[in-house]
Amino acid sequence: MTEHHLEVPLEKEERLTELEVGDVVYLSGTIITARDKAHQRIFEEGEEPPVDLEGAAVFHAGPVVRRVDDGYELVVIGPTTSTRMAKYLEDIVDAGVKLIVGKGGMGPDAPEVMKDRAVYLTAPGGCAALLAERVKSIREVHWLDLGVPEAIWVLEVEEFGPLIVTVDAHGNELAGE
């Protein structure tokens, strides 16, 4: 098990091949939240994503936020079950997303779909308060009409983790180890 510290969005794709199942990852930079309704709007309804997905880290999460004078403040953020988004996996990887963070895995096709293109990271359950401490700011919010948890949140993070490599870009899956 190796520890990795990555800057996101990923600009160098070769960083993906350094990650192996069981490794621990910390992310710094920009991450994007997206859940069921955001995926549906993009990949079923055909709406252009309001953010650049190339090299992106997408977190399957529904943050709890509170309104403050000039925007929003993050209260907690924890992972949601990724298998609900499994039917969009090929689309999201084709769109350029390199890292997907969530819980519960991405389904049986994930190792094949993600091979040489993307990595799935598990955020351990019960870490919502810890993960929230690693979020430095909310940079943007899009599609609030979907509801606060389902909106797309663009977050600036520092040492966001620990995250565990569950599906690597070599086609390996932690559950199969």
C-alpha positions as CSV (number, residue, x, y, z in Angstrom):
1,M,0.0,0.0,0.0
2,T,1.4,3.3,-1.1
3,E,0.2,6.8,-0.2
4,H,-0.3,9.3,-3.1
5,H,-1.0,13.1,-3.1
6,L,-2.5,14.2,-6.3
7,E,-3.4,17.7,-7.7
8,V,-6.8,17.8,-9.4
9,P,-7.9,18.2,-12.1
10,L,-5.3,15.7,-13.3
11,E,-3.1,17.1,-16.1
12,K,-0.8,14.1,-16.5
13,E,-2.7,11.0,-17.2
14,E,0.3,8.8,-16.3
15,R,-0.4,9.5,-12.7
16,L,-3.3,7.1,-13.0
17,T,-1.0,4.2,-13.7
18,E,0.9,4.9,-10.4
19,L,-2.3,4.0,-8.4
20,E,-2.9,0.4,-7.4
21,V,-5.8,-1.1,-5.6
22,G,-5.4,-0.7,-1.8
23,D,-3.4,2.5,-2.2
24,V,-4.4,5.6,-0.2
25,V,-4.9,8.9,-2.0
26,Y,-5.3,12.5,-0.9
27,L,-6.6,15.1,-3.4
28,S,-5.7,18.8,-3.6
29,G,-7.3,21.2,-6.0
30,T,-10.8,21.2,-7.5
31,I,-13.3,18.4,-7.1
32,I,-16.9,18.3,-8.4
33,T,-19.9,16.7,-6.8
34,A,-22.4,14.9,-8.9
35,R,-25.2,12.6,-8.0
36,D,-28.1,10.8,-9.8
37,K,-30.0,13.8,-11.2
38,A,-26.9,15.6,-12.4
39,H,-25.7,12.5,-14.3
40,Q,-29.2,12.0,-15.7
41,R,-29.4,15.7,-16.9
42,I,-26.1,15.4,-18.7
43,F,-26.2,11.8,-20.1
44,E,-29.9,11.2,-20.7
45,E,-31.2,14.7,-21.3
46,G,-28.2,15.9,-23.2
47,E,-27.6,19.1,-21.3
48,E,-24.0,20.4,-21.5
49,P,-22.2,20.0,-18.1
50,P,-21.7,23.4,-16.5
51,V,-18.1,22.5,-15.6
52,D,-15.1,21.1,-17.5
53,L,-15.0,17.3,-16.9
54,E,-11.6,16.8,-18.6
55,G,-9.2,15.4,-16.0
56,A,-11.8,16.0,-13.3
57,A,-12.3,14.3,-10.0
58,V,-16.1,13.7,-9.5
59,F,-17.3,13.0,-6.0
60,H,-20.6,11.1,-5.6
61,A,-21.8,13.1,-2.6
62,G,-24.6,15.3,-1.4
63,P,-23.1,18.0,0.8
64,V,-24.9,19.6,3.7
65,V,-24.5,23.4,3.3
66,R,-25.8,26.5,5.0
67,R,-26.6,29.8,3.4
68,V,-24.3,32.6,4.4
69,D,-24.3,36.3,3.3
70,D,-22.2,35.8,0.2
71,G,-22.9,32.2,-0.7
72,Y,-22.7,28.9,1.0
73,E,-20.7,27.3,3.8
74,L,-20.1,23.5,3.9
75,V,-21.3,21.7,7.0
76,V,-20.5,18.1,6.2
77,I,-19.9,16.0,3.1
78,G,-19.8,12.3,2.8
79,P,-20.0,9.8,0.0
80,T,-23.2,8.4,-1.5
81,T,-23.6,5.0,-3.1
82,S,-21.9,5.0,-6.5
83,T,-23.6,2.0,-7.9
84,R,-26.6,4.2,-8.6
85,M,-24.5,6.0,-11.1
86,A,-23.0,2.8,-12.6
87,K,-25.1,3.0,-15.8
88,Y,-23.4,6.3,-16.6
89,L,-19.9,5.1,-16.0
90,E,-18.8,4.7,-19.6
91,D,-20.3,8.1,-20.4
92,I,-18.5,9.9,-17.6
93,V,-15.2,8.3,-18.4
94,D,-15.7,9.2,-22.1
95,A,-16.3,12.8,-21.0
96,G,-12.8,12.9,-19.5
97,V,-13.3,12.3,-15.8
98,K,-10.2,10.6,-14.4
99,L,-11.1,10.1,-10.7
100,I,-14.5,9.0,-9.3
101,V,-14.9,9.1,-5.5
102,G,-17.8,7.5,-3.8
103,K,-18.8,4.4,-1.8
104,G,-19.9,0.9,-2.5
105,G,-18.1,0.4,-5.9
106,M,-19.1,1.1,-9.4
107,G,-20.6,-2.2,-10.5
108,P,-19.2,-5.3,-12.3
109,D,-18.2,-3.5,-15.5
110,A,-16.0,-0.9,-13.7
111,P,-12.6,-2.6,-14.1
112,E,-13.1,-3.0,-17.9
113,V,-14.6,0.4,-18.5
114,M,-12.0,2.2,-16.4
115,K,-8.9,0.3,-17.6
116,D,-6.3,2.7,-18.8
117,R,-8.7,5.7,-18.4
118,A,-9.9,6.3,-14.9
119,V,-9.7,5.2,-11.2
120,Y,-12.4,4.7,-8.6
121,L,-11.7,5.8,-5.1
122,T,-13.7,4.9,-2.0
123,A,-14.3,7.5,0.7
124,P,-14.7,5.5,3.9
125,G,-18.1,5.8,5.6
126,G,-18.3,7.9,8.7
127,C,-15.7,10.4,7.5
128,A,-18.2,13.2,6.5
129,A,-16.9,15.7,9.2
130,L,-13.2,14.9,8.4
131,L,-13.7,15.3,4.7
132,A,-15.5,18.6,5.3
133,E,-12.5,19.9,7.1
134,R,-10.5,19.3,3.9
135,V,-12.8,21.5,1.8
136,K,-11.3,25.0,1.8
137,S,-14.1,26.7,-0.2
138,I,-17.1,26.3,-2.3
139,R,-16.1,27.9,-5.6
140,E,-19.3,27.4,-7.6
141,V,-22.7,25.8,-7.5
142,H,-24.8,24.8,-10.5
143,W,-28.3,23.4,-11.0
144,L,-29.7,24.2,-7.6
145,D,-33.1,23.5,-9.2
146,L,-32.3,19.8,-8.7
147,G,-32.1,20.5,-4.9
148,V,-29.1,21.1,-2.7
149,P,-27.8,17.5,-2.5
150,E,-28.3,16.9,-6.2
151,A,-26.8,20.2,-7.4
152,I,-23.2,20.3,-8.8
153,W,-20.9,21.8,-6.3
154,V,-17.3,22.8,-7.3
155,L,-15.1,22.5,-4.2
156,E,-11.6,23.6,-3.5
157,V,-9.9,20.9,-1.4
158,E,-6.6,20.3,0.3
159,E,-5.4,16.8,1.2
160,F,-9.0,15.5,0.7
161,G,-9.0,12.0,2.0
162,P,-8.1,9.4,3.0
163,L,-9.5,7.7,-0.2
164,I,-8.8,4.1,-1.0
165,V,-8.1,2.9,-4.6
166,T,-10.9,0.4,-5.2
167,V,-10.7,0.1,-9.0
168,D,-7.4,1.0,-10.6
169,A,-6.4,1.8,-14.2
170,H,-4.9,-1.6,-14.6
171,G,-8.3,-3.3,-14.5
172,N,-8.0,-4.5,-10.9
173,E,-10.7,-4.2,-8.3
174,L,-10.1,-4.3,-4.5
175,A,-13.1,-6.6,-4.0
176,G,-11.5,-9.2,-6.2
177,E,-8.2,-9.2,-4.4
